Amino acid sequence: MRSPRSTPASPSISPIPPRFVAVRFAEPAGLGARQSFAEHRDLLPFRARLELPGEKFTLFRWKDPLALKPAGALTRKLAELAHDPQVERIAPIRAAGLTHVFSPGRILVGATAGHADLRELVSRHNGHILRDLGGTFLIELPASAEPEMVCRELLNHPDIVRFAEPDVVTLQTFESKRAPALPDAGDGGQDISKLLDLAPVWGRFGRGVPRVGIAILDDGVDAHPALRLALRLGVDVTNAAAMTKPWVMNAAEFHGTACAGLAAALPSTGFTGVAPGCAIIPYRIAQRLKLGDGVVPGNGPADPREEQGTFSVLSNLIWAIGLAAGDPGVAVINISSNNHGAPSAALASVIRTALNRSDRPPVLIVASTGDAADGGIDPNAVLEPAGIEGVIGVAGAAWRRNDDGSGEWVVKRADDGLDVNQWGARFDGASIMAPAVHLRTTDPRGANGLVTGDFETDFNGTSAAAPVVAGALALLMSQFPLISRERVRKALLTGATSGRAGEPPMLNVRVAANALAGGG
């Protein structure tokens, strides 16, 4: 018999605006029972749901989110849903632009004492340790427990617990695969090697080498012809039981393939990655959202190219960082995603450990700063992990061609009042800036890709800028193998070209390479 459920009272992940609610059904809840759940409630039909593979959550859309704004309205509705005998857990969802987050009923705990002490403490709340993520423990709580409350109680034991926080699921939806028209940014499908003028750098110092690996923490990497020779076996942390090859792709899981191409694609149709020849090691941390029965509410049948999205889990990101940092073949970690929950002590802890390993040269970690469309209290401030000390946070810019044939790097900020959805508009706290608009890169082959053909010609945002910088670091490490990674990092950041006031400097690989060649 299941224990009684609790309705989330005041989660720190605020359910505003309440567009969705996440429901985990009790086992065994058959399809018929789940279909009937949305009937006679303020929810859209079951066929309009979203499913999260592996998480066992179903996302229902509220019929009228505005009706839930009055004080107490949302709490009453959540309590009503929670008392349904088919329901095991209800999780409210907070929306921030195109991103949504919720807590799935797990917590992340850092221990100051031995595992036995923590295990005994957690058992008092009927929780159990699922996994050691490298000093941070992932703990499953019963349906009756509220994660926020359990975390507060655990923190009353500082002799055992260093930090305790809810695990977070982040859902990223894509309204369209195409960027808005940006004629001032140049033609679509720009070659990153030409934008950065890499040919002279390659000619003088050489290209990438396989012993320098770039870990791509994303939704997997396709065995694309321009990537196949560079791919090494990685890890699928979304499938802990199978640890399947992370390049077994599902439709719309394109993001990691696009990032890998910018970082290290071999010469191919119309472009070359920044560090061709370096190894690519995929760590799959995100999966595609499953759109119910293929219907978009209000729009009829779904167009798979227009209504897409992925979801990732904070604990998977933490686990992947620890695994990648422990791989002697990984020199650079690229993270083109963000934590949209509260600042995470668990994420900061694993990054601190990764950057300060003593048993092998520490990795360098590169992360996107986030785009303005991601929302938040301050849409100009960088998001985690880019905002964590030691991480190279990368913002983005576009190349604008002037009438006289000259050009310049331009940026847009959230407070410009312009369309910044596909731009790297978060600059406050960024380490460096890189090309981020209308870039050509690899796309998963065949039906799994976003476009006809195997190359995306319009990849945008700080997701694109981060792997450009990760590739630049890997290229410099390949060219100067006797120079420490910290000196390479310093040369890259100090060699960047200063921009206008308030903007981070622009990546300049040539200046960094010349500085290292000269002993800098």
N, C-alpha and C positions, 0 to 999 in steps of 0.2 A: 504494500500500500504506500502511495506517495505521501510525503510529508506536506503540510500546508504550504501554500505559496505566500510570498509577501509581495505587495505592490510597491515599486520604487517610490519612496516618499519625496526625497529632494536630492536627486543625483547631481554631482558637480558637472556632468555632461548635460547641459540644459536642453530639454526637448522643445526648443523654440527655433523656427516655427515647426509645429508638429505635423509634418507632411506624411510621415510614415510611422508605423509601429512594428517592432520585431516580435514575433511570436514563436516560441519553441513548444511544439506539441508533445504531449506525453506519449510514451510508447505503450502499446502499439496503436497509434492513431492512423487509421486507414484513410485512403484518398477521399472516400465518401464523407467521413466525419470532418476532414479538413475542409472540404468544399463547402459544407454546410455552415462552417464557422462564421463566415462573413455575412451570411444571410440575416436579415432583420437587425443588422448592426449599422453603425455609421462608417462602414468600410466599403470600398469598391469591391466588385466581385472577385472571387478566388482566381479566375482566369487572368486577372490583371496583376497578380502577385509577382514578387521577385524571390528567387530561391538562392540560398547561400550554401553551395556544396561543402560538406564537411562540418559546417557549423550547426546544421539542423535547425536553422531559423528560417521562417517564412516572413517576408516583408509585405505587409498590407498597406495600402494607401488609404488615408482618411478621405471620406467623401467631401467633407467641407472643413478644411483646416481652420478657417477663420472662426468657425463656431466653437473652437476649442480655446480661443484666446481669453475669454473671461476667466477671472480668478476661480480656481477650483474645477473648471470644466474638464480639463485634461486629466486631472487626478481621478475624478469620478469615472471617466471613461476607461482609464487604465485599470481601475479597481474592478469595474464590470467585466472587462475581458479576463482579468486574472482569476476571477471566481468561476470561470467556465471549467468544468471537470476535464475537458480535453487538453487544457493548457498547463504546461510545466513552468514556463517562465515568460514574463512580459518585459520587454526592454524598450523604453522610449528612445527616440532618435533625435539628435540635434542636427539641423541643416546649416551648412556654411557654404553659400554659393552652390557649386555643383557637387559638393562633398557632404556626406552624412556620416555621423559617428554614433556608436552605441557600445555599451558594455555587455559582453555575452555571459556574464556570470562567473568569470574566472578572475583571479587576482595575481599580481606579480609581487613577490616578496624577496627582499635582500636580507640575508641572515648574517648576524654578527657572531653567532655561536655555532655549535655543531648541528648537523642535520637532524639529529635525534631530538634536540630541544625544539627546533622549529616544527618538526613533525608532530610532536606531542601538543604543542600550542595550537597548531592548525586543527588537530583532531577535536579540540574542544568546540570548534564551530562546525564539526562534521565535514570538514574539508579534507582533501587528500592531495599529495604532491603528484602532479602529472609528469613533470620533467624538470631536470636541472639544466638551465640555459647557460650555464657557465657562471655560477655565483648568484644568479637570480633564479628563483624557483617559481614555476607556473603551477598554480593551485586551483583545483576545481572545487566550487562550492555547491552545496545542495540547493534545490529550487527554493527552499524556505529562507535562504540567506540573502541579504542585501550587500553587495560587494563594498559599497562605500562605508557602511557601518562596520563590517568586519575589518576593513583596513584601519579604521580609527581605533578599534579595540586592540588590534595587533600592535599598533604604534605605542600603546601604553606599556610595552615590554621592550624598552631600548637595549636591554642586556641581550636580547635575542634577535630583534628585528631592527634593521637599518632603515628600510623603507618598505612601504606597502601601498599599492595602487591598483585600481581596476585595469584589467586587460581591455583593449579597445579595438573594435572592428571599424575600419574606415571604408566607406563605399564611395567610389568615384564614378559618376555617370558622365557620359559623353553625348551631348545633344547632337553633335555632328562630327564626322571624321575630318571635315575640312575647316581650315582656319578662315576667318573673315577676310575679305579683300583688303589688302594693305599695299596699295600701289606704290607708296613711298618707300617700301622696303626692298624693292627690286623684284625681279622675276621669281616665280616659284621654282623650287627644285635647285637651290643654290648648292654648289659643291663646297663643302667645308674646307677642303684642302686649298682651294683657290681663295676663299674668303680670308684664310689665315696666311696665305702665301707660303705654303709649306714646302714647295718644290726646292727652293734654295737650301732650306734646312735639311731636307732629306739628302740632297746632293752633297752637302758638305759633311754631314755627321752620320748619315745612314738612317734606316727606318727601324721599326720595332723588331724585337727578337722574342721567340717563344718562351724564354725563361722568365720574362716579365709578364705576369698575368693580371688581367683586369676582371674583377668579380662584378657581375651585373646582377644586382639584387632587384628583381622585377617580376614580371609574369612569365618568365621563360624566354628562351632564345631559339628561334627556328634554325634548322640546319640549312640555311640559305647558301647558295653557291659562293657568295662573297664572304661568308663567315665559316663555312664548313671546315676548312683546313685549320682555322684558329680555335675551334671549339674543343674544350676539354670537358670531361664528365663533371657535372656539378651536382647539386643537391636540390631536391624538391621538398622544401620544409613544409609545404601545405599538405603533404602526404607522408606523414612520419612512418606509417606502417610499410609503405612500399619503397619510398625514396626513389621514385621513378626518374628516368631521364627528364630533365626540365625542358628539353626541346620537343617533347611530345605535346603539340600545341592544340588548343581548341580555338574555334572561330572567335575573332575579335581580341585574342591575346596577342597584341601586336607591339605593345609598348617596349618590352625588353629587347625585341629584335631591332626596333628602330634605334634604341640607345646603343646597342652593341655595334651597329653599323657605323654610327658617328664616331665611336671610340676607336674601332680597329678593323673596319672592313677592308678587304683586299681590293685592289683596283678593279672596278666593275663599270657597268653602264652609267656613265655620267658623273661618277664621284669616287673618291677614295676616303676611307676613314683617316683619323689623325695619326694613329699608330699602327699602320698595316704591318703584320708580322707578329704582333704581340698576341698572347693567348687570351681567350675569352672563357671565363668560368661562370656559368649561370647558376644563380641561387633563386629558385622560384619562391616568391613570398606572396604573390597575388594570384587571384583566379577570376574568371569571368563570372559576372552575375548572370543567373539564368532567368530570363524574362518569361515567367508564367507559361501561358499557352500561346506565346507569340503575338500578344495583343497589347498595344499601347493605349492606355485609357484616353478616350476622346478622339483617337486617331485611327481606329480600326486596326487592321493587321499591321504588325510591326515590320518596318524596314530594317533589316539587321545592320545596315550601314548608318542608320540614323539614331537608333536607340540602343546604346551599348554601355557597358560599364564593367568595372572590376571591383573586387573587394580585397583588402589586405588586413592582417591582424598584427597588432603591435608586438605580441610575443613572438610571432614568426620572424619579424624584422630583427628583433633582439637575438634570436637564435641564429639567424643567418649571419649577422655581423660577427658573432663569436666563432662560428664555423669557418667563415672566410678568413678571419684574422689568424686562425690556427693553421691555415693551409700554406705551406712554405712556398707554393707557386703563385700565391696572390700578393701582388705589390700594391695595388690600388683597388679600393672598393668604391663603386659608384651606386648612389642611392637617388633615383629620380622620383622620389615620393616623399610624403611628409606625414608627421604625426599631427593629427588635427584634434586630439584630445588635450587634456591638461598637460603642462610640462611633465616629462617622465623622468623620474630618478632612475628607473631601471634602464632606460635607453642611455642616459648619460653615463651610467655605471659601466655598461658593456663597451661603450665607445672609449671611455677612459682606460679600460683594461686593454683594448685593442691597440690603442695608440702608445701604450707604454710597456709592451712586452719586452722581456729581457732575454728570452730563449731564442729569439730570431729577430731580424730587422723588423721593426714595427711597420704596419701597413699605413698608407695614407688614405684618408676617407674624404670623398667628395660627395656633396649633396646639393640638390636643387633648393633654392630659397623659397619656392612656392610662387604661384601666380595670384594676381589680385582677385580673380574670380573665385578663389578658394574661400573668400570671406574672412571673418575674424574681427576682433575688436579693433586692431590696427592693421589695415590691409597693406601697409607699406613695410611692416616688420617681418623679418625672415621667420620661417617656421622650423621646428625641429625635424630632422636632426641637424639641419644646416646651422641653426643657432646655438649648437652645443660647442663648448670650447674645444679647439683642436680640429674641428671639422672645417673643410674648405667649402664655404657656402657660395654657390654660383648663381648670380642673377643673369638676366639676358638682355640682348639688344638686337636691333635690326640694322642692316646696311642700307642707307638711303642714297640713291644716285641723284646727283644734281644735274641741272640742265647743261652746265658747262662741262660735263663729263667727270667731274670730281665726285667724291662720295664722303660720307661720314657715318659714324655709328650713332644711332638715336635710340632713346628709351622713352617709355611711357610709364607714368606712375598712376596709382589708383586715384590720386587726387587731381589728375589732369582733366577729369571729366570725359576721357576718351575711351574707346573700346580697348580694354587691356586684357581681355579674356585669354588671348594666346600669347601674351607678352610676359616677360619676366619683370613684373612690376614691383616686386618686393626687394628693396635695396637696403633698408636700414639694418645694418649689421652684416651685409654681404662681404665676402672676402675679395671677390673678383667678378668680372662680367665676361660673357662669351656670346658668340652668335646664337640666336634663338628663334629666328623667324624664317619661314619658307625654306627649310633645309631638306635636301635630298638624302634619303637613307634607305636601308633595307626594310622590306615588308615581308611578312610570312608568305610562303609560296601558296599559290592556288587559292582554294575557297577559304582558307584560314586567314588570308590577308584582307586588308582594307580596300585595296585598289586592284584594278585589272593589271596584271603584271606583278613583278616582284620588287618594285621600288616605290616607296612613298616619296612624293615630291613636295610635301607641305607639312613637315613635322615642325612643331612650334613649342614655345614656352621654355621655362627653366628646366623642364624634363629633357629638352634637347641640349641646353647649355651645359648641364652637368657632365654628361659623358664626353663632351668636347674637351673639357678641362681634365677629366680622368685620362683620356687618351693622350693629352699633352704631357702629363706627368709620366705616363708609361713610356712615351717616346723618349723623353729626356733620360729616364733611368736606363733605357736600352742604349742610348748613345754615350752615356757617361757611367759605365758600370762600377767604376771605382769610387765614385762620389756618393756620399751618404744620401739616403732618401730625404733627410731633413734639409740638407743643402739644396737638393733639387726643389723641394717645396718652397724654400725661401727664394731661390732664383726665379721661380715661376711667378711668385706673388710680387716680388720687388721689381721684376722686369716688365710687369703689366703697364700699359700706357694710361697715364692719368686722364680722367675725363673731366666733365664739368662738375662744379661744386655739388656735393650731395650724392654723386654717383661713384660706385666702385670703379677701380681701374679696369681697362680692357685687356684681355689675354693677348700676349705678344710672345709667341713661341720663339721667334728668331732672336729677340733680345735675351731671353732666358738662356738659350743654347749658347749664344756668344759669351755670355757672362760665365757660364760653367766652363767653356773652353778656355777662357782667360784666367781661370782659377778662382772665379767669383763664387 
